[in-house]
Amino acid sequence: MAFFFKNDESKALYIQLYEYLKLEIKSGRLKVGEKLPSIRTLAFELKVSKQTIDSAYQQLLAEGYVESRPRSGLFVLPMEEISQTITTPSSPTITTNDKSKILVDFYYGAIDKTKFPLKTWKRCISDALESSLNEVYFYGDRQGDIILREEIRKYVSKARGIQCSTEQIFICSGTQQSIQLIAQLLELHNHQVAIENPGYSEVCSVLKKYQCQVTPISLEEDGISIEELQKSKAKAVYVTPSHQFPLGMVLPINKRLKLLTWAKEHSSFIVEDDYDSEFRYIGQPIPSLKSLDESDRVIYCGTFSKNFLPAARCSYIILPESLVSKGKNTIEQSSQSCSPIIQRALAIFMREGFFEKHVRRMKVTYQAKHKALLEAINKQIGENGEIIGQRAGLHILLNLKSRRTEEIIQQASDKGICIYSPSQHWFENENVPYIMLGFGGLTEQQIIDGIKVIGTLCKGESELIK
Ligand SMILES: Cc1ncc(COP(=O)(O)O)c(C=O)c1O
């Protein structure tokens, strides 16, 4: 196999190599089943480090372009490859805690307040208020602040590979409101809407309130079952392709393409929730599904809750061009729900380069916390626990094999450690064997201390079993 790729100094070498190989696979020049050269051979051939090749290969693996066969190497995957269905059992209830007794709270949804650029943000709010423009003092543009939409347009083009106009962007006040707008716009009431099972319960409840027939679709090892989706009569499907919520897998390229084909053939829409794509700890962020959407069937949902501030209550949707005028008609029925002051301040924050800087900083911060969490689990819980979805995001799931979830949640709570059951995200929520650990708002030391307690509880049980 000969490799011809030019060195472009504006990008890291491994990204260039990954992009080159991806193109070779997509174009069929690298054939299905073909073996990629070993890391050592290719590093020697291209005169680059083994680390460069390994990073490029890891990214191709994560996105499902290739598979790893034990002791044989990496092989190009056929687009029709489908994995086995995993069973998705179900759930207990979340215990509540007396807040004053909480020592460590693994609540999912918290961000690191200590790293928040408060001074800069205050200045941006003040600058927004000093603007002489009326929109900051009145109801604001129903579609959203035009300066913010322009900043979002630039950001998603650079970070998520999405080419769109400001006209396609609609600002909302959080993902639930984004979904509500989409449901209205697509007139989804009384229609089937498919949703991953398990999947984000907050979205499910909005759809149910809007009288949609919510249709759960099972997850396979690599994400939503396309076969099951094809059997449904869904007018739309809600997915989290870059980081499945809550299980954490990445939807591989073959399934992404199948999903897009399904939408095209059934004249249905895909709602892509890209809630935490920036925080990926192994390899590069996964490209968005929207960036592959040639048939204009993907509605992209972004939020500032993870990468900036949940309290900003600011999210956005990017509509296919064909839906823009209907989108504008739909928003005529309601006023702008995200504060115009916050929107303008955020626009200033982004325009002056603080947002990208903040995201870069938080990647490093969360990566360190994530590492501390995995290390603590390995050390304190070891074989008594299995970590699920540990490559990205601000949470993981943990299967404490020998323990009943409700029991351990209660015992941890008695010791001041708050852990949660993710069972509300399962459609049949009995006996979900996981606990959910959010770590964004905790210090590394709190993470270590909290896991130590859980480890002790697990050991107590395993000693009894012996
Ligand atoms: C799957 C998923 N989507 C979106 C969000 C963000 O929601 P919001 O924009 O309402 O803060 C979250 C946050 O918890 C989430 O888990």
Ligand as a Chemical Component Dictionary entry (heavy atoms), coordinates in Angstrom:
data_LIG
# 
_chem_comp.id                   LIG 
_chem_comp.type                 NON-POLYMER 
_chem_comp.pdbx_formal_charge   0 
_chem_comp.three_letter_code    LIG 
# 
loop_
_chem_comp_atom.comp_id 
_chem_comp_atom.atom_id 
_chem_comp_atom.alt_atom_id 
_chem_comp_atom.type_symbol 
_chem_comp_atom.charge 
_chem_comp_atom.model_Cartn_x 
_chem_comp_atom.model_Cartn_y 
_chem_comp_atom.model_Cartn_z 
_chem_comp_atom.pdbx_ordinal 
LIG C1 C1 C 0 -28.011 14.107 26.430 1  
LIG C2 C2 C 0 -28.016 15.522 26.903 2  
LIG N1 N1 N 0 -28.399 16.488 26.066 3  
LIG C3 C3 C 0 -28.393 17.769 26.437 4  
LIG C4 C4 C 0 -28.026 18.150 27.691 5  
LIG C5 C5 C 0 -28.018 19.602 28.062 6  
LIG O1 O1 O 0 -29.277 20.072 28.343 7  
LIG P1 P1 P 0 -29.506 21.637 28.540 8  
LIG O2 O2 O 0 -29.142 22.289 27.245 9  
LIG O3 O3 O 0 -30.983 21.731 28.797 10 
LIG O4 O4 O 0 -28.729 22.076 29.685 11 
LIG C6 C6 C 0 -27.616 17.193 28.600 12 
LIG C7 C7 C 0 -27.225 17.612 29.954 13 
LIG O5 O5 O 0 -27.304 17.131 30.947 14 
LIG C8 C8 C 0 -27.614 15.840 28.193 15 
LIG O6 O6 O 0 -27.237 14.868 29.037 16 
# 
loop_
_chem_comp_bond.comp_id 
_chem_comp_bond.atom_id_1 
_chem_comp_bond.atom_id_2 
_chem_comp_bond.value_order 
_chem_comp_bond.pdbx_ordinal 
LIG C1 C2 SING 1  
LIG C2 N1 SING 2  
LIG C2 C8 DOUB 3  
LIG N1 C3 DOUB 4  
LIG C3 C4 SING 5  
LIG C4 C5 SING 6  
LIG C4 C6 DOUB 7  
LIG C5 O1 SING 8  
LIG O1 P1 SING 9  
LIG P1 O2 DOUB 10 
LIG P1 O3 SING 11 
LIG P1 O4 SING 12 
LIG C6 C7 SING 13 
LIG C6 C8 SING 14 
LIG C7 O5 DOUB 15 
LIG C8 O6 SING 16 
# 
